[in-house]
Structures are given as C-alpha cells and as structure tokens.
Amino acid sequence: MEFFFQQLINGVTLGSIYGLIAIGYTMVFGIIGMVNFAHGDIFMVSAFIALLLFLALTTVIGITWLVLAFIIVLLLAMFFTSLWSWVIERLAYRPLRGSFRLAPLISAIGMSIFLANFVQVVQGPRNKPIPPMFNETIALTSGGLFDVTVAWKQIVIMVVTVVLLTIFWYIVQKTPLGRAQRACEQDRKMAALLGIDVDLTISITFIMGAALAAVAGTLYLIQFGNVNFADGFIPGVKAFTAAVLGGIGSIPGAVIGGLLIGLIEVLWAAYVSSDYKNVAAFTILIVVLIFMPQGLLGKPEIEKV
Amino acid sequence: MRWQSDPLLHVEHLTMRFGGILAVNDLSFTAGRGDITALIGPNGAGKTTVFNCITGFYKPTQGRIAFARDGRADETDVAALTQTARRHARMASGDIYLLERMPDFEISGKAKVARTFQNIRLFQGMTVLENLIVAQHNPLMQASGWTVLGLLGVGPYRARERDAIEKAKFWLNKINLLERADDAAGDLPYGDQRRLEIARAMCMDPVLLCLDEPAAGLNPRETGDLNTLLCMLRDEQNTSLLLIEHDMNVVMQISDHVVVLDYGTKIADGAPAAIRSDPRVIAAYLGVADEDEAQAVAGERAGERT
C-alpha cells in the first residue's frame, strides 16, 4: 500500500508537468486549429533558459537563498520563453495563416527540428546538470514496510502548478482577454468585426502557452536535475497525448489528461515494466483516438452547415 | 433627402472583381446620417459583396469608401486624405475614414461601422450576456490595462466592467431577453437570436450599422417587432442603418432611402415611393419581355436627357 501511495505522489508530480505543457497545445489548437508540434521543443528551450539563468544567478551573481533564485528563474524563464514563442509565431506561423491546413503544421515540425538542433549546436549534445535543490523529504507515514515520502521539490511542483492554473483559468474565464480568446475560438471573423484584434489575440495565446511551458521546463529541471537537447520530444508528445485524452481545446481537460498520463506512466513503470512506460502512454493515444476521439471533456465536433 | 444634404457614407466608383466575374461594377451611392438606407436587388445582384467591401472582408478592386464618423466629409478633405497614405484623419469637416484601406477590426473598432450577417453568427457557446460584453472588448481591454492591471485589481477595470454589464442589460431589456441573460446563446429561438445579434452590434456604439437580411426567416409577428426595433435604433439612438432586405414590406415601411442593384450596377436610387414605381426596378424584379425592357430603358434615357 505504501508503495502505491508513493507512486501516486510521483505520478501526480509528473502529471502536473505534462498538464502544464498540454495547456499550450490545447489553447493553440482551440484558437487556430493547429497542432503546434514545436511546443515540446519550446518546453526544452525553456528548461535550458532556466538552467542558464539558475547558473548565472547562483554562481555569477551569488544568490544563495534558493527560494529567491527559484522565483527569479521562473519569472525570467517565462519571459524569455514567451519571447521565443512570439518570434516563432510571427515568423513561422502567422505568414501561413489562411494558407492550406497542412502548411502551418509542416512549418511547426520544421521549427521543432530547428529548435532541437539549434540547442544541440549551441549547448552541446550532452546532458546539462544543475546542482540538486529542494531535495529534503518529508515522511508522510512511518512504521510501515517503508516510509511514504514527498520531496520539497514535488511540493513546489504541485503548488506552482495549482497556482498558475488558477491564474490562467481566471484569465480565460473572467477577463476581456479570455473572452476575446474564446470568441476567436468560436468565430474569428465575427470576433474581428466586434473590434477584437485577432492576430494579437492569437499571439497572446502562443505566449500564454509558452509561459506555461516555461513553468513546466523549470519544474522539470528541478525534478530531474538535468536536460539535453532531445528532451523536448518525448514529454512534448506525451503532453499532446494528454491534451487529446482530455479533449483537445479544453483547458481543464488538458490538466486532467496530464495527470492521468503521468499516473498511468508511473504506475505502469512501477508494476509492469519501466522499459515499456512510453509504450503505455502512447497506447492510450491510439485507444483514445479510436474509441473516444473527442476526449474526456471535449465537445463533439459539430459540422457547420 | 439627407443622403444628399448630410451623407455619412460615400461609396464612390466601387468595383469588385472575382477573377472574370464582375460582382460590383462602378457603384456610387451615399447614405444619409440618421437614415435607414435599404440596399435591394434580385439574388446575386452584389448586395452582400458591397457590405463585405464596406466592412473590410474584401478589399475592393477599385473605388473609394469614405466614411464621416461625425461632421461631414467635404469633397476637398476626402480628396486631400486620399492623396496621403493614411486611413484616417481629423479634418476641419470632422473625422474621415477611408474604409477600403482599413482592416476589419479597425473598421468596427475605430470607424464604428458594425454589421450582422445573413446567417446568424452569435458565439453559440457563450451566454447571452457574454455575447454582449464581448462586443465591448476594446474599452474593457484598455480599462484592464491589457489584462495586467485588471488581474492585480488596479485601475478602473471593475467600474468599466459594471458599466459594460449595465449597457448589456439595457439592450437585453430593449429586445425582451433579460430573463435569458445567462442561457447559452445557441439555445435561443431563431427570432431571438436575430435580435440578439442586432443588440450585440449595438453594444459597440456603432455610428453606422449594416444589417444583412435581418428579416430573413422571421414570421410576420417577429418581422413587426424587428421593424419597431430598427425604427427605435434610428429615432432614439441616432444610429444610421444600412440594410439589405428582400422583404419589401420591411423596406417600404421603414426605409428613408432605397438603392437598387442589378448585376452589380446601380439601377435606381431614391425615396421608397419613387423606387416602387420605377420601371427599371419593376423590370429587374419581375422580369419583362425584352422589348418591354428595351422600351422602359429607352424611356428612362429620354427622361434623363430632357
């Protein structure tokens, strides 16, 4: 039983990271109907940005209080990653808007390859580590077969995820910006006629997705302690699976999907075989696409007449 | 004759070509401030294309669409603005916008020209109230400091949002949908959706409202309600209306000025009573034997010459 609870905690931690990335997929898909395949690599770039910022802050500037360093790294990583994403949207996607449907998709795949290779050239192909942090653990149970523990970094991951999701949910549901996003999602031309700057709204959607990916990247770096240029692909595709499982276009769906994928992956690795954990995650993608293409919380596709 | 003495919209030599098809051919007309101007014509005459040019959906092949938001657009001022590369200028005679140079969201947001569509384009998934608040996007976005200040609870956002809800409620009251404010817009009956679309456009405080077949698919009682609503917009809100309509009862009852198109060309322009008896209009609508039409046209020409 202790073993199960321990895996549950690990799964929720991993699932939080997937959920944060999945929101970027789901929001962009919702608003322009495009799967942004470069999003996983944006996540990887953000982890590198966080790594560089962290090293700069702790070794060059010499901030020793980790909490402060973490907060600064998080905010700056969100900022710089948003900038990357904005530039990518501007250069690689916006010129292709109104072109045939596959064009931005191909452009996104190209951008994904470009980002991975760019980081490989600039940062080298090897794993880049950071010193471990927030590693102290709290024992939740004692006296059993072994103690169920939760590390501070896992608590940080869960808390940051919950806080940011609340803020983003509030933005989408309650602010003029969110209303504009939902309006663009339903009918872009009509939104433009109501005075909404559609191009700007789409750019902001990319930026919001990238900011959450940056949070995921920073948390990923803290959780796993290292990152390399190829780390964008697998988490990216798993987050995409999470978005599809939750119902692409639905933000709560993306979070639930992320948590489920995280749990399934961890439990599969724990009880069945850790070699096949990726197979388990992607099997879900196939099963969902066949039997439940609209996902858990997605709306069924309504044909416009 | 306000379309001659105080026009707010000048469409001049508008031409729209799609490949080999000439949808609108050298069309010129004006719409008067405070008038209900009807654009009529048989199916395929190019009415919706004209709307699409005015509201920025299409970029006209040729021609100028000058809009005087307030004041008048003096010919010399419009000509002076056309010489520059600018879209808008505050001239001595008032704000002048050259709509053919502007993107669609600026035409609605800055020049204050709103429109509705033949088919209903409400945001089906949003509530009735939200549909009306989305239409007030720009002032709200500014008041919330592009979201940042709004999130922090600083600035005038809360007050502006309350105003926006008040305005939405005012319009819901006008169209008798106040009780359904929190229902999804897609769940309303057809006639209510039509009126909600007009209310949504009105929430943008338009100076000119373009309505594409507002009476299509309405029953006689709903059509009567619509006439009352449109007259109210003109008389109480001082909004100028430009409408495309096939229902001649609506056109003849409420419009002050009628422009008739056929095959993309203007065939008549005047007060409703004059249009009703115009032989060319009758020919275009009812169709006549070739000799009769030739005669009618010849008669018209002879009339013009004298």
Chai-1 contact restraints between the chains, C-beta under 6 A:
chainA,res_idxA,chainB,res_idxB,connection_type,confidence,min_distance_angstrom,max_distance_angstrom,comment,restraint_id
A,T175,B,T147,contact,1.0,0.0,6.0,A-B,restraint_1
A,T175,B,G150,contact,1.0,0.0,6.0,A-B,restraint_2
A,P176,B,H137,contact,1.0,0.0,6.0,A-B,restraint_3
A,P176,B,L140,contact,1.0,0.0,6.0,A-B,restraint_4
A,P176,B,M141,contact,1.0,0.0,6.0,A-B,restraint_5
A,P176,B,S144,contact,1.0,0.0,6.0,A-B,restraint_6
A,L177,B,T147,contact,1.0,0.0,6.0,A-B,restraint_7
A,R179,B,V134,contact,1.0,0.0,6.0,A-B,restraint_8
A,A180,B,H137,contact,1.0,0.0,6.0,A-B,restraint_9
A,A183,B,F123,contact,1.0,0.0,6.0,A-B,restraint_10
A,A183,B,V134,contact,1.0,0.0,6.0,A-B,restraint_11
A,Q186,B,F123,contact,1.0,0.0,6.0,A-B,restraint_12
A,Q186,B,G125,contact,1.0,0.0,6.0,A-B,restraint_13
A,D187,B,R121,contact,1.0,0.0,6.0,A-B,restraint_14
A,M190,B,R121,contact,1.0,0.0,6.0,A-B,restraint_15
A,A192,B,D104,contact,1.0,0.0,6.0,A-B,restraint_16
A,A192,B,F105,contact,1.0,0.0,6.0,A-B,restraint_17
A,L193,B,D104,contact,1.0,0.0,6.0,A-B,restraint_18
A,L193,B,S108,contact,1.0,0.0,6.0,A-B,restraint_19
A,L194,B,V134,contact,1.0,0.0,6.0,A-B,restraint_20
A,L194,B,A135,contact,1.0,0.0,6.0,A-B,restraint_21
A,G195,B,F105,contact,1.0,0.0,6.0,A-B,restraint_22
A,G195,B,S108,contact,1.0,0.0,6.0,A-B,restraint_23
A,G195,B,G109,contact,1.0,0.0,6.0,A-B,restraint_24
A,G195,B,H137,contact,1.0,0.0,6.0,A-B,restraint_25
A,G195,B,N138,contact,1.0,0.0,6.0,A-B,restraint_26
A,I196,B,H137,contact,1.0,0.0,6.0,A-B,restraint_27
A,D197,B,F105,contact,1.0,0.0,6.0,A-B,restraint_28
